[in-house]
Amino acid sequence: MPDTTTYTGKDIQVLEGLEPVRKRPGMYIGGTGKPGLHHMLWEVVDNAVDEATNGYASYIDVVLHEDGQSMTVRDNGRGIPIDVHPEKGISTLQLILTTLHSGGKFDGSNYITSGGLHGVGASVVNALSEEMIATVKRDGGSYRQQYRAGTPLGDVVRIEDDPHGTGTEIFFRPDAEIFESTTFDAAWIKETLKVKTFLNRSLKIVFKDEVNDERHVFQHEGGIVEYLEHILEDLQVAPIHDDVFSLVDDDFEGDGRLEVTLQWTDAPKPKILSYVNGIPTQDGGTHEQGLRRAVRTTLRAYMDTHDLVPHRLDIASDDTREGLVAIVNLFHVDPQFQGQTKDKLNNPEVRSQVSSSVRVELEQYLNDHPTTGEAIATRVIQAAKARKASRSAASRARKSSSTSRRLNLPGKLADCSSDVPSECELFIVEGDSAGGSAKQARDRATQAVLPLRGKVLNAEQASLKRVQNNKELSNIVQALGCGLGEGFNLNHLRYYKIILLMDADSDGHHISTLLLTFFYRYLTPLIEGGYVYIAQPPLYRIDAGKDTHWALDDAQRDAIIDEIKSDGRNLNVDIQRFKGLGEMMPKTLNATTLDRDKRRLLEVTIPDTERLHTEQTITDLMGRDTSARFNFIMQHATEADELDV
């Protein structure tokens, strides 16, 4: 029997105030690296943008100070209230900046649409800052309060009479004890602020870069149509039609607003950028899915109606989007994001709403611009013919050797039926149980599954001969078809997406690391060519009322639960933790991890600026010299309590 006497009430910690933020910063800003550092700035800027979006402010000043490690953001909005809060008995300014889940964006009476809905942004920035100074202009005066690591250094004080204007100014210096580096990237800030003015056409942002002694003024009355021109210029692609499709729905589902613009180009791939309330949704979501559905159904219907599809030519969904460059800018009253960093929109109703709105307008657009409609149809037909020709060429090239090559495939590989590498995917999964679920959940036409059994070899410590003799790694090489070492031939690659699908726990991460080491050391061209991906299966399913949420890790789980609790509906929350992929029903695995429109994939890349660092990291952490690993473990020993063991 386990000894329960050593685990008692004294072992339970209760974190007060902003302590949880400093204890687990990744839960609130996604991590303590460069993205997390800049997420601090976006939280402050987005609060100012919310004032502008709702008609209370017209400009924002952003200053990167000369030290490169501190920022000031000021706006001419209403100014954060400074009066004493009727329930808490302290200044409202102090309440907002020192208390999680406090703010004026919960009931919709002050902000119709908002990027900050959780009530944690400003207080999180305060908690993770070595120093913060908040200055508010309103009620005929200027008021100020200073903080250190989220703790007020005094009361809110009136510093001067100021009858001219209103607004809020936030100065903050991120805490060097929290972040890996506190140096801001001026170029990143510049580009992000520029995008925000594209998304909010009436907004003016002035960025003063004191590090490089530069001043930039951003204001784009053309909105996302002008943004589309900017993207095409950056991509250096040519549009195939002059008329740009643009949709502005100011009555989208009541108080919301939907803006969409798109144009087909000669680019080989589509590029779709999506935003919700000014926040970039890097992983897409239901608004982006709605656009994709609208494009697919509208183009197919248009081409069928006008008899533009050649006989016996199948038009696939990807054909309708090839070369498409599009922007979806949604302002929604009650967006449901996946996690505090808001990378993906989850509102299920938005998919059909966006699809319906875009489909009606796009259909009218094509009928009103027949020349443009024919040009787009021709582009789609070219894509379909190229895909068909690629399939035929690949089939002919393989015909003489297909039998022998199929015989050489590993026996436990569940291959797909397609012979076109560009549409085929290989999921490398952990164990037979997960492999069984994945085989049932996959699209058999284009998705193959290879289960791994036994220990994956650490390729950094092995010779080429030993790698070739390792059963698991040799099975991967056989399945890929491109060979290894001197026999490597990228033209023989059988799948253009190689996806590592492991359990969302420490064991799964370890296996992924070993496989990435193998690909990095022996199949580097696959990484450099953009063929290798890491799947992001959820670790938790969270049911609240009729809504279902998926969390990748503990941090997202906690953030989702906090968001559910903050909406005031007192829903019963049921949490299911998946011990492994094998526990998932095939339907669930498909919906969360395999479905191309819903899944989350991380592309494995090696930026040119990080090649030396990557090489050193692989050598240190996976090589034979144990001292480097020991030093790494000791440096990160304080994080050991976050491990999933």
C-alpha positions in Angstrom: 0.0 0.0 0.0 1.3 3.5 -0.8 2.2 5.7 2.2 -0.4 8.5 2.3 0.9 10.1 5.5 3.6 12.0 3.6 1.1 13.7 1.3 -1.1 16.0 3.3 -2.8 19.3 3.1 0.4 21.2 3.7 1.6 20.0 0.3 -1.2 21.9 -1.5 -0.2 25.3 -2.7 -2.7 28.1 -3.3 -1.3 30.7 -5.7 -2.7 34.2 -5.0 -3.1 37.2 -7.2 -0.7 37.1 -10.1 1.5 34.4 -8.7 0.1 31.8 -11.1 1.3 33.9 -14.0 4.9 34.1 -12.8 4.8 30.4 -11.9 3.5 29.3 -15.3 4.0 32.1 -17.8 3.7 29.7 -20.8 0.1 29.1 -19.9 -0.7 32.8 -20.6 1.7 33.9 -23.3 2.7 30.6 -24.9 6.3 30.5 -23.7 9.2 32.6 -22.5 11.1 32.7 -25.8 10.9 35.4 -28.5 7.2 34.9 -29.4 6.2 35.0 -25.7 8.2 38.2 -25.2 6.5 39.9 -28.1 3.1 38.5 -27.1 3.4 40.9 -24.1 3.5 43.8 -26.5 0.7 42.5 -28.6 -1.5 42.3 -25.5 -1.0 45.9 -24.7 -1.3 47.1 -28.3 -4.5 45.0 -28.8 -6.1 46.7 -25.8 -5.4 50.1 -27.5 -6.7 48.7 -30.9 -9.9 47.6 -29.2 -10.5 51.2 -28.2 -10.0 52.2 -31.9 -12.1 49.4 -33.3 -15.0 50.4 -31.1 -14.8 54.0 -32.1 -13.1 55.5 -29.0 -9.6 56.1 -30.3 -8.0 57.2 -33.6 -4.3 56.8 -33.0 -1.8 54.7 -31.2 1.9 55.5 -30.4 4.3 52.7 -29.9 7.8 53.3 -28.7 10.7 50.9 -28.6 13.1 52.6 -26.2 16.8 53.0 -26.8 17.7 50.1 -24.5 15.8 47.8 -26.9 14.3 46.1 -23.8 11.4 48.3 -22.8 8.2 49.6 -24.6 5.6 52.3 -24.3 2.2 52.1 -25.8 -0.2 55.1 -25.7 -3.6 55.8 -27.2 -6.2 58.6 -27.2 -9.0 56.4 -26.1 -11.3 56.9 -23.1 -8.6 56.1 -20.5 -8.8 53.2 -18.1 -11.2 54.2 -15.2 -9.4 55.4 -12.1 -12.4 55.6 -9.8 -12.8 53.3 -6.8 -14.4 50.0 -7.8 -17.7 49.6 -6.0 -17.1 46.0 -5.0 -13.3 45.7 -4.5 -12.7 49.1 -2.8 -9.6 49.9 -4.8 -8.9 52.0 -7.9 -10.3 50.3 -11.0 -6.9 50.9 -12.7 -5.1 48.9 -10.1 -7.8 46.2 -10.2 -7.5 45.8 -14.0 -3.7 45.6 -13.9 -3.3 43.3 -10.9 -6.2 40.9 -11.1 -6.8 38.1 -13.5 -10.2 38.0 -15.3 -11.0 41.7 -14.7 -11.9 44.1 -17.5 -14.7 45.7 -19.4 -15.1 43.2 -22.2 -17.1 40.4 -20.7 -20.7 41.7 -21.2 -20.4 43.5 -24.5 -21.8 46.8 -23.2 -18.5 48.7 -23.6 -16.9 46.8 -26.4 -19.0 45.3 -29.2 -16.0 43.3 -30.5 -12.7 42.8 -28.8 -9.4 40.9 -29.2 -9.0 40.7 -25.5 -11.8 38.6 -24.0 -10.3 36.7 -21.1 -9.5 39.7 -18.9 -6.0 38.6 -18.3 -3.9 40.4 -20.9 -2.9 43.6 -19.1 -2.5 41.9 -15.7 -0.3 39.2 -17.3 2.0 41.8 -18.8 2.2 43.5 -15.4 3.0 40.2 -13.7 5.8 39.4 -16.1 7.4 42.9 -16.1 10.2 44.0 -14.0 8.7 47.4 -14.1 5.4 48.9 -15.4 4.1 52.4 -15.3 0.5 53.1 -16.2 -0.5 56.7 -16.9 -4.2 57.7 -17.6 -5.6 60.9 -18.9 -9.3 61.4 -18.1 -11.7 63.4 -15.8 -9.6 66.5 -16.3 -6.3 65.1 -15.0 -3.4 62.7 -15.4 -3.1 59.8 -13.1 -0.2 57.4 -12.6 0.6 54.1 -10.8 3.9 52.2 -10.8 4.3 48.4 -10.4 7.1 45.9 -9.9 6.5 42.3 -10.9 2.8 43.0 -10.8 2.8 44.5 -7.3 1.8 48.2 -6.9 4.6 50.4 -5.5 2.0 52.9 -4.2 -1.6 54.2 -4.8 -2.9 55.7 -8.0 -1.9 59.4 -7.8 -3.0 62.5 -9.7 0.2 64.0 -11.1 -1.3 67.1 -12.9 -4.4 68.8 -14.1 -4.8 68.0 -17.8 -8.1 69.1 -19.4 -7.0 68.2 -22.9 -8.0 64.9 -24.2 -8.1 61.4 -22.8 -6.1 58.2 -23.2 -3.9 55.5 -21.7 -0.1 55.1 -21.7 1.6 51.8 -20.6 5.3 51.6 -20.1 6.7 48.1 -19.4 10.1 46.4 -19.1 9.8 42.6 -19.3 11.5 40.7 -16.4 14.9 39.2 -17.4 14.3 36.5 -14.7 11.3 35.2 -16.7 12.4 35.5 -20.4 15.2 33.9 -22.2 16.0 37.3 -23.8 14.3 40.7 -23.2 15.5 42.3 -26.5 12.7 43.2 -28.8 12.8 42.7 -32.6 12.1 46.1 -34.2 11.5 44.6 -37.7 8.9 42.2 -36.3 7.1 45.0 -34.4 7.1 47.2 -37.5 5.5 44.6 -39.7 2.9 43.6 -37.1 1.8 47.2 -36.4 1.6 47.8 -40.2 -0.8 44.8 -40.5 -3.0 46.1 -37.7 -3.6 49.3 -39.7 -4.6 47.2 -42.7 -7.1 45.4 -40.6 -8.5 48.7 -39.0 -8.6 51.1 -41.9 -9.4 54.2 -39.8 -6.5 53.5 -37.3 -3.2 55.4 -37.3 -0.2 53.9 -35.6 3.1 55.7 -35.1 6.1 53.5 -34.3 9.1 55.2 -32.9 12.2 52.9 -33.0 14.8 54.6 -30.8 17.2 51.7 -31.2 17.6 52.4 -35.0 16.5 56.0 -34.7 13.6 55.5 -37.1 10.0 56.7 -37.1 7.2 54.9 -39.1 3.7 56.1 -39.6 1.1 53.5 -40.6 -2.4 54.3 -41.9 -4.1 52.4 -44.7 -7.5 53.6 -45.7 -7.6 50.8 -48.3 -8.0 48.2 -45.6 -7.5 44.6 -46.4 -7.7 45.2 -50.2 -4.5 47.3 -49.9 -3.1 44.6 -47.6 -3.7 42.1 -50.4 -1.6 44.2 -52.8 1.1 44.3 -50.1 1.1 40.5 -49.8 1.2 40.0 -53.6 4.2 42.3 -53.8 6.0 40.5 -51.0 5.3 37.1 -52.6 6.4 38.4 -56.0 3.5 36.6 -57.7 1.3 37.9 -60.5 -2.5 38.0 -60.4 -4.4 36.2 -63.2 -7.2 38.7 -63.1 -7.4 42.4 -62.4 -10.7 42.6 -60.5 -10.2 41.9 -56.8 -13.0 40.2 -55.0 -13.9 42.2 -51.9 -16.7 41.6 -49.3 -17.6 43.8 -46.4 -20.6 42.6 -44.3 -21.2 45.2 -41.6 -24.2 43.2 -40.2 -22.5 39.9 -39.9 -24.7 37.9 -37.5 -25.9 41.0 -35.7 -23.1 43.3 -34.3 -20.2 41.6 -36.0 -18.4 42.4 -39.2 -16.9 40.2 -41.9 -14.3 41.4 -44.4 -12.9 39.1 -47.1 -10.7 39.9 -50.1 -9.1 37.4 -52.5 -7.4 37.1 -55.9 -6.1 34.1 -57.9 -2.4 34.3 -58.9 0.2 32.2 -60.7 1.6 31.0 -57.4 1.8 27.2 -57.0 0.2 27.2 -53.6 -2.6 29.0 -51.9 -2.0 31.6 -49.1 -4.9 32.4 -46.8 -4.4 34.8 -43.9 -7.1 35.0 -41.2 -7.8 37.3 -38.3 -10.4 37.6 -35.6 -11.0 41.0 -33.9 -7.6 42.1 -35.2 -5.8 39.0 -33.8 -3.9 36.8 -36.3 -5.2 33.2 -36.1 -2.1 31.5 -37.3 -3.7 28.1 -37.1 -6.9 29.2 -38.9 -10.1 28.0 -37.5 -13.8 27.9 -38.5 -13.8 31.3 -40.3 -11.0 30.1 -42.6 -12.7 26.8 -43.1 -15.9 28.6 -44.1 -14.0 30.6 -46.7 -12.4 27.4 -48.2 -15.8 25.8 -48.4 -17.4 28.8 -50.1 -14.6 29.0 -52.7 -14.9 25.2 -53.4 -18.7 25.1 -53.8 -19.0 28.4 -55.6 -16.4 27.7 -58.2 -17.6 24.1 -58.9 -21.2 25.4 -59.3 -20.1 28.3 -61.6 -18.0 26.0 -63.8 -20.8 23.4 -64.0 -23.4 26.0 -64.8 -21.3 27.5 -67.6 -20.2 24.1 -68.9 -16.5 25.0 -68.4 -15.3 21.6 -67.1 -13.6 19.4 -69.8 -15.1 15.9 -70.2 -13.8 13.4 -67.7 -11.8 15.9 -65.7 -12.3 15.8 -62.0 -12.0 19.1 -60.1 -10.5 18.6 -56.6 -10.9 21.0 -53.7 -7.2 21.8 -53.9 -7.5 22.7 -57.6 -10.0 25.5 -56.8 -7.6 27.1 -54.3 -4.3 26.7 -56.2 -2.8 30.2 -56.5 -5.4 31.8 -54.3 -4.3 34.6 -52.0 -7.0 35.6 -49.5 -7.6 37.5 -46.3 -10.4 36.8 -43.9 -10.9 39.6 -41.3 -13.7 38.8 -38.9 -15.0 40.9 -36.0 -17.1 38.7 -33.7 -18.9 39.5 -30.6 -18.2 36.3 -28.8 -15.2 34.5 -30.4 -14.1 31.2 -28.8 -10.3 30.8 -29.2 -8.2 27.8 -28.6 -6.0 28.9 -25.7 -5.0 32.3 -24.4 -2.6 33.0 -27.4 -5.7 32.9 -29.7 -4.1 31.0 -32.6 -7.3 29.3 -33.7 -11.0 30.2 -33.8 -13.3 27.4 -32.6 -16.8 28.8 -32.9 -18.6 26.0 -34.9 -21.4 28.2 -36.1 -19.0 30.6 -37.8 -18.0 28.0 -40.5 -21.4 27.9 -42.1 -22.0 31.7 -41.5 -18.9 32.7 -43.3 -19.4 30.1 -46.0 -22.9 31.4 -46.7 -22.0 35.0 -46.7 -19.0 34.5 -49.0 -20.7 32.1 -51.3 -23.6 34.5 -52.2 -21.2 37.4 -52.9 -18.6 35.4 -54.8 -21.3 33.9 -57.0 -22.6 37.3 -57.8 -19.0 38.6 -58.4 -18.3 35.8 -60.9 -21.5 36.4 -62.8 -20.9 40.2 -62.9 -17.3 39.7 -64.1 -17.5 36.9 -66.8 -14.0 37.6 -68.1 -12.6 37.2 -64.5 -14.7 34.1 -64.0 -13.4 32.5 -67.1 -9.8 33.3 -66.1 -10.3 31.8 -62.7 -11.9 28.7 -64.2 -9.0 28.3 -66.6 -6.6 28.5 -63.7 -8.6 25.8 -61.9 -8.7 23.6 -65.0 -4.9 24.0 -65.4 -4.4 22.9 -61.8 -6.6 19.9 -62.3 -4.9 18.9 -65.5 -1.4 19.3 -64.0 -2.5 17.1 -61.1 -3.9 14.5 -63.5 -0.7 14.7 -65.6 1.5 14.3 -62.5 -0.6 11.3 -61.4 -0.2 9.7 -64.9 3.5 10.5 -65.1 4.1 9.1 -61.7 2.0 6.0 -62.6 3.9 5.4 -65.8 7.3 5.9 -64.1 6.4 3.4 -61.5 4.7 0.8 -63.7 7.8 -1.1 -64.5 9.0 -1.3 -60.9 5.8 -0.8 -59.0 5.4 -4.5 -58.2 8.9 -4.9 -56.9 8.8 -1.7 -55.0 5.5 -2.6 -53.4 7.0 -6.0 -52.4 9.8 -4.1 -50.7 7.5 -2.0 -48.5 7.4 -2.9 -44.8 4.7 -5.3 -44.0 3.1 -3.2 -41.3 2.7 -0.2 -43.5 -0.9 0.6 -44.3 -0.3 2.3 -47.7 -2.6 4.7 -49.5 -4.1 3.9 -52.9 -2.8 7.1 -54.6 0.5 7.0 -56.6 0.8 10.8 -56.7 3.4 11.9 -54.1 2.1 15.5 -53.9 -1.2 14.4 -52.5 0.1 11.5 -50.3 0.9 11.7 -46.6 2.7 9.2 -44.4 1.8 9.2 -40.7 4.5 7.6 -38.6 2.8 6.6 -35.4 3.8 5.2 -32.0 2.8 1.6 -31.4 0.3 -0.8 -32.8 -2.6 0.6 -30.8 -2.2 4.1 -32.1 -1.5 2.6 -35.5 -4.9 0.8 -35.4 -6.8 3.9 -34.6 -5.0 5.9 -37.2 -5.6 3.3 -39.9 -9.4 3.4 -39.2 -9.4 7.2 -39.1 -7.3 8.0 -42.2 -8.4 8.8 -45.7 -7.3 5.6 -47.4 -6.9 7.2 -50.8 -4.1 9.6 -49.7 -3.0 8.9 -46.2 -0.7 6.0 -45.2 0.1 4.8 -41.7 3.4 3.2 -40.5 3.3 2.0 -36.8 6.6 1.8 -35.0 7.4 -1.0 -32.6 10.2 -1.1 -30.1 12.9 1.4 -29.4 13.8 4.1 -31.9 17.6 4.3 -32.3 19.4 7.5 -31.4 20.8 8.2 -34.9 23.2 10.9 -33.5 25.2 8.2 -31.7 25.0 5.5 -34.5 26.9 4.8 -37.6 25.2 4.7 -41.0 25.5 0.9 -41.0 23.9 0.6 -37.7 21.1 3.0 -38.8 20.5 0.9 -41.9 20.4 -2.3 -39.8 17.8 -0.8 -37.3 14.5 -2.3 -38.1 12.3 0.7 -37.2 14.5 3.2 -39.1 14.9 0.9 -42.1 11.1 0.5 -42.3 10.8 4.3 -42.5 13.3 4.5 -45.3 11.6 1.6 -47.2 8.2 3.3 -46.9 9.6 6.7 -48.0 11.2 5.1 -51.1 13.9 7.8 -51.4 16.8 5.8 -50.1 19.5 6.7 -47.6 23.1 7.9 -47.8 24.7 7.8 -51.3 21.5 6.1 -52.6 19.2 9.0 -51.6 17.0 10.2 -54.5 14.4 12.8 -53.8 12.6 12.0 -57.0 11.6 8.6 -55.6 10.0 10.1 -52.5 6.5 8.5 -52.2 4.9 11.0 -49.8 5.2 14.8 -49.9 4.0 15.1 -46.2 5.8 13.0 -43.6 4.0 13.5 -40.3 5.2 12.4 -36.9 2.1 11.4 -35.0 3.0 10.6 -31.4 1.2 10.7 -28.0 1.0 14.2 -26.5 3.1 13.2 -23.5 6.8 13.1 -22.5 7.3 9.6 -24.1 5.8 10.8 -27.3 7.9 13.9 -27.3 11.0 11.7 -26.7 10.2 9.5 -29.7 9.6 12.6 -31.9 13.0 14.0 -30.8 14.7 10.7 -31.8 13.0 10.6 -35.2 13.8 14.3 -35.8 17.4 13.6 -35.0 17.3 10.8 -37.6 15.8 13.0 -40.3 18.1 15.9 -39.5 21.3 13.7 -39.6 20.5 11.3 -42.4 17.6 12.7 -44.4 18.3 16.5 -44.2 16.9 17.3 -47.7 13.4 16.2 -46.5 13.5 18.8 -43.8 14.9 21.5 -46.1 12.3 20.7 -48.7 9.4 21.2 -46.3 8.3 17.5 -46.3 8.5 16.8 -42.5 5.8 17.8 -40.1 4.8 17.1 -36.4 1.1 16.4 -35.7 -0.5 18.2 -32.8 -3.0 15.7 -31.3 -4.9 17.0 -28.2 -4.0 15.7 -24.8 -7.4 16.7 -23.3 -11.0 16.9 -24.4 -13.0 19.4 -22.4 -16.8 19.4 -22.6 -18.7 22.4 -21.3 -22.4 22.3 -21.9 -22.9 21.7 -25.7 -19.4 22.9 -26.5 -16.3 20.7 -27.0 -12.8 22.1 -26.7 -9.5 20.4 -27.4 -6.3 21.2 -25.5 -2.8 20.3 -26.6 -1.3 20.4 -23.1 -1.9 21.4 -19.5 -1.5 25.1 -20.2 -4.2 25.1 -22.9 -6.4 23.0 -20.7 -6.1 25.5 -17.8 -6.6 28.5 -20.1 -9.7 27.0 -21.7 -11.2 26.1 -18.2 -10.4 29.7 -17.0 -12.2 31.1 -20.1 -15.2 28.8 -19.5 -15.5 29.8 -15.9 -15.1 33.5 -16.7 -18.2 33.7 -19.0 -20.5 33.4 -16.0 -22.7 30.6 -17.3 -21.7 28.0 -14.5 -21.4 25.2 -17.0 -20.5 21.6 -15.9 -17.0 20.9 -17.2 -16.0 17.4 -18.0 -12.3 16.8 -18.7 -11.0 13.7 -20.5 -7.3 13.1 -20.7 -6.0 10.8 -23.4 -3.3 8.5 -22.2 -2.4 7.8 -25.8 -3.7 8.0 -29.3 -4.9 4.4 -29.1 -7.5 5.6 -26.6 -9.1 7.9 -29.1 -12.0 6.7 -31.2 -11.1 6.8 -34.9 -13.7 9.5 -35.5 -12.1 11.7 -32.8 -8.6 11.1 -34.1 -9.8 12.0 -37.6 -11.5 15.2 -36.5 -8.7 16.5 -34.3 -5.5 15.2 -36.0 -6.0 13.8 -39.5 -8.7 15.9 -41.2 -6.8 18.4 -43.4 -9.3 21.2 -42.7 -9.2 20.8 -38.9 -5.9 19.4 -37.8 -2.8 21.3 -36.6 0.6 20.6 -38.1 4.0 22.0 -37.2 6.3 22.2 -40.2 9.9 21.2 -39.3 12.2 23.9 -40.6 15.9 25.0 -40.2 16.1 28.8 -40.6 19.3 29.9 -42.2 20.1 32.1 -39.2 19.7 29.1 -36.9 21.7 26.4 -38.7 24.8 26.6 -36.4 22.6 26.7 -33.3 20.6 23.7 -34.6 23.8 21.7 -35.2 25.2 22.5 -31.8 21.9 21.7 -30.1 21.6 18.3 -31.8 25.2 17.5 -31.0 24.9 18.6 -27.3 21.6 16.9 -26.5 21.8 13.8 -28.6 25.5 13.1 -28.9 27.8 10.9 -26.9 29.2 13.6 -24.7 27.0 13.4 -21.6 28.5 16.6 -20.0 26.5 18.9 -22.4 23.3 17.1 -21.5 24.1 17.3 -17.8 24.7 21.1 -18.1 21.4 21.5 -19.9 19.5 19.5 -17.3 21.0 21.5 -14.4 20.2 24.8 -16.1 16.6 23.8 -16.5 16.2 21.8 -13.3 13.7 24.3 -12.0 11.3 23.4 -14.8 11.3 19.7 -13.8 8.0 20.0 -12.0 6.3 20.7 -15.3 7.3 17.4 -16.9 4.6 14.9 -17.7 5.8 11.7 -16.0 
